[in-house]
Structures are given as C-alpha cells and as structure tokens.
Amino acid sequence: MPVRILGIDHVVLRVADMERALRFYCDVLDCAEERRVERIGLVQLRAGRSLIDLIEALRDADDPLAEGARNMDHFALRIEPFDEAALRVHLEAHGVEIGETVERYGAEGTGPSVYIRDPDGNTVELKGPAKGQGRSP
C-alpha cells in the first residue's frame, strides 16, 4: 500500500484576527509560536507533535473563500513512505488528481508533499518525512 498515515502533521486555519487567534492558541491552549512566513502572513504554532498554522482570512471580493467563508484552508497527513511514483499510480487509479511534489515545512521539518482534494473539495496535503531540518517529533 503506497499510503500509510502516521498522523496529522498540521492544520491550516484562516483567521479573522491574527492577534486574537494567537492569544487563544498560545495563552489558552499553551501552543508556542514556532515560525513566521511573513511573505504569506503565516504563523506556525507548535501543538505537541503537530503544528497549527494560522493565516489571515482574505476579505476582498476576489478571494474565492469570501463567499462561503470556509476557515479551514487544508490539513496535512504525515505518510510513510513517500514514494512519489507509487503514490501517483495509486491516487490516479482512484481518480484522484495529484498536484506537483514540492518541499514544504511541516511538524518534523522540510520534506516532500503533494496536495489532493477529497470528494467534497477539501484540500489534503500528503506530507513525507523531513530531510534533516526542523524538529524531531
């Protein structure tokens, strides 16, 4: 089987007020800020072995999420192994379109990942092992 889920790597939430969200997740739930990606307005919080990523919700008319107001951007599943060829064959056999493999930061550090969509249109990131960067679980 080309996909074996080890757990949730991270969840990305769109928030209306970044400071309010940071106070809640850090002060109330005791998460710790791990890093910021200023270019996209992303704040990553350590939540045990996983991450909770916060990004400001866009509010202009061109935002595809403005209508319907979803606040979940995507969630990432840590999988093992990350065999890109086998993964593509498996997903395509099930009629699932698979995005480009890109190195992305996750709960264990930077490693390969791809985006897919579930039947309801939710974005799911399939995240492989870190390549020697970041934190160990």
N, C-alpha and C positions, 0 to 999 in steps of 0.2 A: 504494500500500500504506500503510495508516494506522499501521503499526508498523515502525520501523527501529531496531534495537538498536545503541546506540553502545558499550555495555559494561556491566559490573557497577558499579552505583552504591554499594551497600553490602550487607552480610550481617549479620543479627542472630542472635547466638548466645545461648542460655540457658546460664549457667554456674553450677556448684555453689558456687564460692568466688570471689567477685569479686576479692579481693586477689591470689589465686594466678593468676587469669587475667590480671590487669593486669601482674603480674611477667613472665609468659610473653610476652605480646604486646608489652609495652614494652621489657623488658630483653633478651629473647632475640631477638625479631623486629624490634626498633627502631621500633615504632609510637609515635606521640605522642598523648597524650590531647588531644582537641580540645574536647570539651564534655561536661557532665553535665546530665541532666534528672532532678533529684532526685525529683520527684513520682512518677516511674515506675521509679526506680532504674536508669536507663540511663546507660552511659558510652560515648561515641563516640571511637574511635581513628582517627587518620589513618593510612592504609596506602597510600602513594603517592597515586594519583589517586582512590582509593576510601576507604570507611570500613568499619571492623569495629565493629559495635555490640555491646556486652555488656550483658546484663540477667540479674539473679539468677533462677535457676530456682526456681519455686514448689514447695513441698513439701507443702502441705496436701491433704487428701482432696478438696477442692472444685476443685483445679487439674485442668483437663481433660487436661493433659500428665502428671499424676502417674503414670498407668498408660500404659506405652508409652515413657515417658521420652525423648521427642524433644528434642534440644538445638538444632535449627535452628528459629528462630521464622519467619523469612522471608528472602528475598533480593530485592534491588531491581535492576531493569534500567533503565538510562537510555535513554529512547527519544526520537526526534526525527521529526517534530514531535509535540507533544502537542495533537492536535486532538480534544477530548473527544467531540464529536458523531460524527466518523468512527470513532473508537476504539470507541465504544459499538455502532455499527452493525456494525462488523467482528467484534467479540467475540460479540455476540448472535447473529450469523449462524452462528457456530461453536458455539453452545450454551453459551457461557461467561458465567456470571453476573459482573457487574462491580459493585464497590462504589461508594460515593459519592466524588466527586473532592474531595480535601482538600489544603490546603497543608501539606507536610511538609518537614523538613530532610533534606538528603542531602549527598553528597560535594561538590556545587557550591554548596550553599546551599538556601534555601527555594524550593519550587516545587510545581506540581500533581502529584498522584499518585493512583493507584487501586490497590486490591487485587483480585486474582483468585485462583483456585485452579487448579492443574494437575489432570489426571485422577487423580492419586494423592493429592490433598488438600493438596499443598504450597502454601503461600501465596507468591504472586509479586506484588511491587509494581512497577507500571509508573510510572516517575518521569520527569517532564518537566523542562525547563530551569529553572534558578534564576531568580528575579526580582530580580536585583541585590543579593542578600545572600550572605554566606558567602564561600567561597573560589572562586577560579577554578581549573580543572584545570591 
